[in-house]
Structure formats: structure tokens, C-alpha cells
Amino acid sequence: MIGENISRLRIRKSLTAQQLAERTGLTREQVLRFEHGEARPSDIQLSILANTLDVTVPRILGTDIDFTRCNIHVNGGLPSDETSLEDLREWIREMDRKNALRR
């Protein structure tokens, strides 16, 4: 799962394995071994990969909640599939403000 996540996140950032390697100080071979599940990144490598891919370590590990895949219906609103976590938080705050005004 970790390898699939690294690959998916790399592709989402429009990076080749070589580009990700260069940005992280890893070799292309290391990146590909991680992606194919032949090796597991160390904790330090996970942190570097997460920082480079603009995600959290739990996102790479697959242990977080991906809010972009949640179907949340509140007061008739629905965030788009590409909603960032911060956008979702702001949307929830706005819904809370609207609900507070109705009380």
C-alpha cells in the first residue's frame, strides 16, 4: 500500500520517478523499489517524501482519512472531489456559522 500511495502521489504532482528522486536526495532505483513494494522507506525517508509530495506521513502510509473521497452532505452542500483539506475545514466552519445563525 505504501508503494502504491507513493506512486499515486508522485503522479498527482506530475513528477517522474527521477524527478522525485532528485528532489528528495534518493536514487531513482530507491523510489522505484519503494513504489513496487520491494523496499520500505525509513522514517526519515518517509518524512522527506511526504514533505516533497506535500502530504503527511499518514497519507503515504494510508492511515489517514482522505476527506477528498468523503461524500459529505450538509445543508444541501457538497464539496468537490478536488477539495483540499483546508478548503473542507473552511467549508465546515461556514456551515457551522450558518447553523449558529439559524438557532
C-alpha positions as CSV (number, residue, x, y, z in Angstrom):
1,M,0.0,0.0,0.0
2,I,2.8,2.4,0.8
3,G,4.3,1.9,-2.6
4,E,1.0,2.4,-4.4
5,N,0.5,5.6,-2.4
6,I,3.9,7.0,-3.2
7,S,3.4,6.2,-6.9
8,R,-0.1,7.8,-6.9
9,L,1.0,10.9,-5.1
10,R,4.1,11.3,-7.3
11,I,1.9,11.1,-10.5
12,R,-0.6,13.5,-9.0
13,K,2.3,16.0,-8.6
14,S,3.2,15.3,-12.3
15,L,6.7,14.0,-11.3
16,T,8.7,11.2,-12.8
17,A,10.5,8.8,-10.5
18,Q,13.7,10.5,-11.5
19,Q,12.4,14.0,-10.6
20,L,11.1,12.7,-7.2
21,A,14.5,11.1,-6.6
22,E,16.3,14.4,-7.3
23,R,14.0,16.4,-5.1
24,T,14.4,14.0,-2.2
25,G,18.0,13.0,-2.4
26,L,17.1,9.4,-3.1
27,T,18.0,7.5,-6.2
28,R,15.6,6.6,-8.9
29,E,16.1,3.0,-8.1
30,Q,15.1,3.6,-4.4
31,V,12.0,5.4,-5.4
32,L,11.0,2.6,-7.8
33,R,11.8,-0.1,-5.2
34,F,9.5,1.8,-2.7
35,E,6.8,2.1,-5.3
36,H,7.0,-1.6,-6.3
37,G,6.9,-2.7,-2.6
38,E,10.4,-4.2,-2.8
39,A,11.7,-1.9,0.0
40,R,10.2,0.2,2.7
41,P,11.3,3.8,3.2
42,S,12.9,4.6,6.6
43,D,11.1,7.1,8.9
44,I,13.4,9.9,7.7
45,Q,12.8,9.0,4.0
46,L,9.0,8.9,4.7
47,S,9.2,12.4,6.1
48,I,11.3,13.7,3.2
49,L,8.9,12.0,0.7
50,A,5.8,13.5,2.5
51,N,7.3,17.0,2.5
52,T,8.2,16.8,-1.2
53,L,4.8,15.4,-2.2
54,D,3.0,18.0,0.0
55,V,1.2,15.4,2.1
56,T,1.5,13.9,5.6
57,V,3.3,10.7,6.5
58,P,0.0,9.1,7.5
59,R,-1.2,9.9,3.9
60,I,1.7,7.9,2.5
61,L,1.2,5.1,5.0
62,G,-2.5,5.0,4.2
63,T,-3.5,5.6,7.8
64,D,-5.2,9.0,7.5
65,I,-8.7,9.9,6.4
66,D,-8.8,11.2,2.8
67,F,-11.5,13.8,3.0
68,T,-11.5,14.4,-0.7
69,R,-13.1,11.0,-1.1
70,C,-15.8,11.5,1.5
71,N,-19.4,12.2,0.4
72,I,-20.5,14.8,2.9
73,H,-23.9,16.3,2.6
74,V,-24.6,19.2,4.9
75,N,-27.4,21.7,4.3
76,G,-27.5,20.7,0.6
77,G,-23.8,21.4,0.0
78,L,-21.2,19.0,-1.3
79,P,-17.5,19.7,-1.6
80,S,-16.0,18.8,-4.9
81,D,-13.7,15.8,-5.3
82,E,-10.7,18.1,-5.5
83,T,-11.4,20.0,-2.3
84,S,-8.3,20.4,-0.2
85,L,-8.3,19.6,3.5
86,E,-8.1,23.3,4.3
87,D,-11.0,24.1,1.9
88,L,-13.0,21.4,3.6
89,R,-12.3,22.8,7.0
90,E,-13.3,26.3,5.9
91,W,-16.5,24.8,4.3
92,I,-17.3,23.1,7.6
93,R,-16.7,26.4,9.6
94,E,-19.0,28.2,7.2
95,M,-21.7,25.6,7.7
96,D,-21.3,25.9,11.5
97,R,-21.7,29.7,11.2
98,K,-24.8,29.3,9.2
99,N,-26.3,26.8,11.6
100,A,-25.5,29.1,14.5
101,L,-27.4,31.9,12.9
102,R,-30.4,29.7,12.5
103,R,-30.6,29.0,16.2
